[in-house]
Amino acid sequence: MKKTKLFIIGGLLSIGIVLMAADHLDAPAVGGTTADITDFYAFEGANSDNTVLVANVQGLLAPGSTAEFDENILVEINIDNDGDLVEDLIIQAIPRNGTMYFFGPYRPSVTGLNSTINEEAQYLGQVEISTGANAISSSANGISYFAGLREDPFFFDSSQFNAIIGGMAPNGFNNPGNDDFDGTNILSIVVEVPNALLGGTFSHPAGTGIQVFNTWVEAKRKQ
């Protein structure tokens, strides 16, 4: 089994001050839970034949926080291979007893708001959820996995943004600005997948001649 390098966003913070101004918590029904998606990243891996997919949830966690993934929340990464904005493949992640279990990529039996987990999917993986500074990763079938606390990589000067919106900063953003997310953590799910497992691509709609696929992430609560 060939192991691929897992690219982890940021490192877990051990000290710092929590700043309580952010747009990460703009959904009242899910705020403060692992159903609250803060960011989603997709980029080329250190191995150019791989794509790294990063889903971050539950932002603004204080250093030293013992936040845990909710076992009733499924995080689902969607892949659209033909540009119709309907998922053709999915990668699912759900925690159980300190371990994150992964299913896929595989073709779902249903699409849209509701999901089921195919426990017999061809590609299965698991990793111990990291709770400290050391990042624990695993690999299976050429896919690498990570789940746990990390430093929030998002950079935004929310204080200056609020001043601009309020008409108090006519010159716009400062250069350099202030990172109001510095000193906070998130819960992160990272999957590095060989491109060969992600299905086909389609021509970029803007006519750039570049082949692409669409990808997005959802958090779904057990009913």
Secondary structure as the mmCIF struct_conf table of DSSP 4:
data_model
#
loop_
_struct_conf.conf_type_id
_struct_conf.id
_struct_conf.beg_label_comp_id
_struct_conf.beg_label_asym_id
_struct_conf.beg_label_seq_id
_struct_conf.end_label_comp_id
_struct_conf.end_label_asym_id
_struct_conf.end_label_seq_id
BEND BEND1 GLY A 10 GLY A 10
BEND BEND2 ILE A 15 ILE A 15
BEND BEND3 ASP A 23 ASP A 23
TURN_TY1_P TURN_TY1_P1 HIS A 24 LEU A 25
TURN_TY1_P TURN_TY1_P2 PRO A 28 GLY A 32
BEND BEND4 THR A 33 THR A 33
TURN_TY1_P TURN_TY1_P3 THR A 34 ALA A 35
STRN STRN1 ILE A 37 GLU A 44
BEND BEND5 ALA A 46 ASN A 47
TURN_TY1_P TURN_TY1_P4 SER A 48 ASP A 49
STRN STRN2 ASN A 50 LEU A 61
HELX_LH_PP_P HELX_LH_PP_P1 ALA A 62 ALA A 62
TURN_TY1_P TURN_TY1_P5 PRO A 63 GLY A 64
TURN_TY1_P TURN_TY1_P6 GLU A 71 ASN A 72
STRN STRN3 ILE A 73 ASP A 80
BEND BEND6 ASN A 81 VAL A 86
BEND BEND7 ASP A 88 ASP A 88
STRN STRN4 LEU A 89 ARG A 96
TURN_TY1_P TURN_TY1_P7 ASN A 97 GLY A 98
STRN STRN5 THR A 99 TYR A 106
BEND BEND8 SER A 109 VAL A 110
BEND BEND9 GLY A 112 LEU A 113
TURN_TY1_P TURN_TY1_P8 GLU A 119 GLU A 120
BEND BEND10 GLN A 122 GLN A 122
STRN STRN6 LEU A 124 GLU A 128
HELX_LH_PP_P HELX_LH_PP_P2 ILE A 129 ILE A 129
STRN STRN7 SER A 130 SER A 130
BEND BEND11 GLY A 132 ASN A 134
HELX_LH_PP_P HELX_LH_PP_P3 ALA A 135 ILE A 136
STRN STRN8 SER A 137 ALA A 140
TURN_TY1_P TURN_TY1_P9 ASN A 141 GLY A 142
STRN STRN9 ILE A 143 GLU A 151
HELX_RH_AL_P HELX_RH_AL_P1 SER A 158 ILE A 165
TURN_TY1_P TURN_TY1_P10 GLY A 166 GLY A 167
TURN_TY1_P TURN_TY1_P11 PRO A 170 ASN A 171
BEND BEND12 PHE A 173 PHE A 173
BEND BEND13 ASN A 175 PRO A 176
TURN_TY1_P TURN_TY1_P12 ASP A 180 GLY A 183
STRN STRN10 ASN A 185 PRO A 194
HELX_RH_3T_P HELX_RH_3T_P1 ASN A 195 LEU A 197
BEND BEND14 LEU A 198 LEU A 198
STRN STRN11 PHE A 202 SER A 203
TURN_TY1_P TURN_TY1_P13 PRO A 205 ALA A 206
BEND BEND15 GLY A 207 GLY A 207
STRN STRN12 GLN A 211 VAL A 212
STRN STRN13 ASN A 214 ARG A 221
#
